[in-house]
């Protein structure tokens, strides 16, 4: 958060969450592994980009039922 603005961050244009996820997993690109994500990282743009880079993202998303 306090990093200088001149710092080059790859995937910055994809947004904060998607960019962070892709930067963290960039060393795994091309390995064909499954990545289990927390629902906070379930961003469609990032999951599509992971697939294009040879990773498979999966996340469990819990939807609360308001009828109970």
MOBELMO-V937943 format. One line per field, one symbol per residue. ss: DSSP state (H for helix, E for strand, - for the rest). Layout:
# MOBELMO-V937943
ss->???
This chain:
# MOBELMO-V937943
ss->-----------HHH-HHHHHHHHHHHHH-----EEEE-HHH--HHHHHHHHH---EEEE---------
